[in-house]
Amino acid sequence: MVRGEAAALWAPLLADELLRRAARLRLVITDVDGVLTDGGVYVSERGEAMKRFSVRDGMGVERLRAQGIETAFLTRETSPIVQRRAEKLRIRHCYMGAIDKRSVLPRILEEVGVPLEQVAYIGDDVNDQEVMAVVAERGLVGAPLDAVPAVLRRAHHCCARPGGCGAFRDFAEWILDLKSQLGVRDADATSALDGQATAGR
């Protein structure tokens, strides 16, 4: 699904391929600043003081977990606030200080125990481009509404919400909707086969 001005920048996959990729997902990796936050930082004379997170994004993490999909944080920042947010959401995999995010990806795959084709990624800025390009080859990638144009062009899904205001939840719901569509299609196919078998008796 594409919304608003981001539509012109979307790089689509065929619908069946989107469904196949969503069906096998086991991990969603998310950038933090600009995705889970609005990219702003409240700074005191002692340095970083506060970041704002959306509780709706937290529910997105829970809804993915209920479907067997884990979430991991991947950020270039090293922040105790991010660590506390990960702990609050019971996220076991939190990778901070990642200047080159693409180079950290193999470590994440090994530690979580998933192949690349079972991964999705959401990012918002130029330092997400390389890792998104790798994930996009076999998995799914998304971007908040206010992501930079170069990142929006790499996204299979352009969120209706900006960073820090439900973008991650939007991406999570898109993934879950794809998985639901596949379930309905499989159920319809099974019913059709059952009907054919009954008619042939």
C-alpha positions as a printed Julia matrix, in Angstrom:
201×3 Matrix{Float64}:
   0.0     0.0    0.0
   1.32    3.44  -0.91
   0.02    6.66   0.57
   0.4    10.37  -0.12
   3.37   12.0   -1.8
   5.59    8.99  -1.11
   3.75    7.01  -3.78
   5.95    8.24  -6.61
   9.06    7.02  -4.81
   7.83    3.5   -4.09
   9.79    0.52  -5.45
   7.08   -2.19  -5.63
   7.26   -5.96  -5.65
   4.57   -8.11  -7.2
   1.76   -8.83  -4.76
   2.47  -12.57  -4.61
   6.13  -11.91  -3.82
   5.18   -9.52  -1.01
   2.95  -12.21   0.48
   5.67  -14.86   0.22
   8.23  -12.63   1.91
   5.85  -11.63   4.69
   4.9   -15.25   5.34
   8.46  -16.28   6.24
   9.39  -13.25   8.38
  10.81  -13.91  11.84
  12.65  -10.64  12.57
  11.99   -6.93  12.07
  15.05   -4.69  12.51
  14.38   -1.03  13.18
  16.46    2.09  13.31
  15.74    4.16  16.42
  16.2     7.89  15.84
  13.85    8.98  13.09
  11.77    5.79  13.2
  10.93    5.1   16.84
  11.52    8.78  17.64
  10.9    11.94  15.64
  14.66   12.45  15.36
  14.71   15.19  17.97
  16.61   15.1   21.25
  15.99   17.21  24.33
  19.45   18.26  25.55
  20.4    19.75  28.9
  23.75   21.22  29.93
  24.77   17.67  30.9
  24.08   16.26  27.42
  21.27   14.06  26.11
  18.28   14.24  28.41
  15.16   12.81  26.77
  13.79   11.07  23.68
  10.1    10.66  22.89
   8.73    7.24  21.92
   5.24    6.27  20.77
   3.3     3.73  22.82
   1.61    2.67  19.59
   4.96    1.51  18.29
   5.35   -0.51  21.47
   2.06   -2.23  20.71
   3.4    -2.95  17.23
   6.32   -4.81  18.8
   3.9    -6.84  20.91
   1.65   -7.66  17.97
   4.59   -8.88  15.92
   5.82  -10.98  18.84
   2.4   -12.61  19.12
   2.87  -13.83  15.54
   6.35  -15.2   16.23
   8.24  -12.19  14.85
  10.99  -10.64  16.97
  12.11   -7.01  16.87
  15.7    -5.75  17.06
  17.02   -2.21  17.49
  19.93   -1.07  15.29
  21.25    2.45  15.85
  24.46    4.4   15.44
  23.82    6.11  18.78
  24.88    4.72  22.15
  22.2     5.76  24.58
  21.0     4.45  27.96
  17.56    5.75  26.99
  17.45    3.39  24.0
  18.62    0.52  26.19
  15.86    1.22  28.7
  13.28    1.35  25.92
  14.47   -2.01  24.65
  14.19   -3.48  28.15
  10.7    -2.01  28.58
   9.56   -3.71  25.37
  11.37   -6.97  26.24
  13.55   -6.67  23.13
  16.49   -9.03  23.5
  18.52   -7.74  20.58
  19.64   -4.1   20.84
  22.63   -3.04  18.75
  23.99    0.43  19.51
  27.03    2.31  18.24
  26.59    0.83  14.75
  28.31    3.36  12.49
  28.24    0.91   9.56
  24.88   -0.83   9.93
  25.41   -3.13   6.97
  28.51   -4.61   8.58
  26.53   -5.41  11.75
  23.8    -7.28   9.86
  25.63  -10.67   9.67
  26.15  -10.57  13.45
  22.45   -9.92  13.99
  21.44  -12.8   11.72
  23.81  -15.14  13.55
  22.78  -14.11  17.06
  19.04  -14.16  16.34
  19.37  -17.32  14.28
  17.55  -16.25  11.13
  18.55  -16.12   7.44
  18.31  -12.89   5.45
  15.07  -13.92   3.74
  13.3   -13.92   7.12
  14.17  -10.29   7.89
  12.45   -6.93   7.45
  14.02   -3.52   8.05
  12.68   -0.01   8.57
  14.91    3.07   8.41
  14.7     6.76   7.62
  18.06    8.28   6.69
  21.06    7.91   4.41
  22.96    5.72   6.89
  20.19    3.13   6.48
  20.51    2.87   2.7
  23.17    0.18   2.49
  21.61   -2.2    5.0
  18.19   -1.63   3.42
  19.58   -2.5    0.0
  20.85   -5.83   1.34
  17.62   -6.71   3.15
  15.49   -5.65   0.16
  17.04   -8.37  -1.99
  15.24  -11.14  -0.05
  13.22   -9.52   2.73
  11.0    -6.46   3.17
  11.94   -2.84   3.83
   9.94    0.17   4.94
  10.36    3.87   5.64
   8.49    6.47   7.72
   6.49    9.12   5.91
   9.17   11.74   6.61
  12.17    9.62   5.62
  14.66   11.15   3.19
  13.75   10.59  -0.49
  16.68    8.24  -1.13
  15.38    5.9    1.58
  11.76    6.16   0.43
  12.9     5.02  -3.0
  14.24    1.78  -1.47
  11.09    1.02   0.51
   8.58   -1.68  -0.32
   6.25    0.12   2.08
   6.07    3.87   2.69
   4.36    4.44   6.02
   1.44    6.82   6.49
   2.96    8.07   9.76
   6.22    9.96  10.4
   8.98    8.77  12.71
   8.11    8.79  16.4
   4.39    9.03  15.61
   3.45    5.45  14.79
   5.64    4.7   11.75
   6.88    1.43  13.23
   3.3     0.41  14.11
   2.26    1.17  10.54
   5.05   -1.06   9.19
   4.16   -3.83  11.66
   0.48   -3.71  10.7
   1.37   -3.82   7.01
   3.4    -6.98   7.6
   0.65   -8.57   9.68
  -1.94   -7.67   7.05
   0.15   -9.38   4.36
   0.42  -12.49   6.52
  -3.35  -12.4    7.09
  -4.03  -12.1    3.35
  -1.88  -15.15   2.71
  -3.77  -17.11   5.36
  -7.11  -16.23   3.77
  -5.87  -17.15   0.3
  -4.53  -20.51   1.52
  -7.83  -21.22   3.3
  -9.77  -20.41   0.13
  -7.51  -22.67  -1.92
  -8.0   -25.52   0.57
 -11.78  -25.07   0.49
 -11.74  -25.14  -3.3
  -9.76  -28.38  -3.34
 -12.08  -29.93  -0.77
 -15.04  -28.94  -2.91
 -13.53  -30.52  -5.99
 -12.82  -33.72  -4.07
 -16.41  -33.87  -2.79
 -17.82  -33.27  -6.25
 -15.75  -36.11  -7.67
 -17.14  -38.71  -5.29
